[in-house]
Amino acid sequence: MPYYRPLPQLGRARPKTALPLAGGWCWFDTVEQLDRDGSAGFLAARSLPDDVLSPLTEPRAPIAGIAFDAPRLMGILNVTPDSFSDGGQHNAPDAAEARAQEMLTQGADIIDIGGESTRPGAAEVSIQEETERTAPVIEALRRQSQTPISIDTRKAPVARAAHAAGANLVNDVAGFTFDPELAPFCAEAGLPVCVMHAQGTPDIMQKNPRYDHVALDVYDYLETRVAALTALGIARDQIIVDPGIGFGKTLEHNLTLLQNLSLFHGLGCPVLLGASRKRFVGTIGGTEEAGARMPGSLAVTLAGVAQGIQLHRVHDVAESAEALKLWQAATVGI
């Protein structure tokens, strides 16, 4: 089966053959046809059949009140003692609430709250402990703001408590395969979801990950998971997909995914990029300390924006928001 990767372009001057990429700020008029043997060449975008072209061009519907006509920021709030970059900084309720409010003033469009570290090698946290870490913070934040909140969890009981406290999106790094009750709960509650690809669980995912063709393998996985979620009653236009940078991937795998991000628009869903402070950023940039990887993270974020990626999960909200303003001014105008 062929896959089609649009070649994104920027700028207001567009040829008559230009098509909008996912209804956003990029356009394209050429696609690369890919198969398991590699590139099969380039095609005029308008030569594609409607069922292939529509997912690549149609605007994405708002999710949890977030419109995707411009790049959006998801602020990371880890209320954990052991997350790879900011573990222990915000796990006290007062510190977590203060950090959430700070990110909102800095330009976050949604706050993603997680109570279980999913860094490489991390052990599973009990449902009770994960719930006790997250639900009170969500409840406190919801009293202060109507900004969208996502719960970063693999577990249905944690999601139920988070939803009761005010969360309005579920972000599952396990692609809704860890807990069989999680996806049905989201469907029943009418919650939008973010489905991510990961090869293996956090404790083993970085032990020699292998793929036949990483970009196409991840695409197929996400396509299968989106089909499973829609079969349960979750609308496709309420699903965000995430290729899972750093989750069961080598440096080379991550770079291949980043170079092919526009491929994932073919799923017809908004795409999330979560590369902030990841190890490969430090490896390439020469920065060992995770907390010092902001400059490299910004570079990866802007590379994603140039491929039309709609949602960016970041630690450094203020810096990312500033970078986006300058990027927009310099490339597509404000």
Buried (B, 14 or more C-beta within 10 A) or exposed (E): EEBBBBBBBBEEEBEEEBBBBBBBBBBBBBBBBBEEEEEEEEBEBEEBEEEBBEBBBBEBBBBBEBEBEEBBBBBBBBBBEBBBBBBEBBBEBEBBBEBBBBBBEBBBBBBBBBBBBBBBEBEBBEBEEBBBBBBBBBBBBBEEEEBBBBBBBBBBBBBBBBBEBBBBBBBBBBBBBBBEEBBBBBBEEEBBBBBBBBBBBBBEBBEEBEBEBBBBBBBBBBBEBBEBBBEEEBEBBBBBBBBBBBBBBBBEBBBBBBEBBBBBBBBBBBBBBBBBBBBBBBBBBEBEEBEEBBEBBBBBBBBBBBBBBBBBBBBBBBBBBBBBEEBBEEBBEE
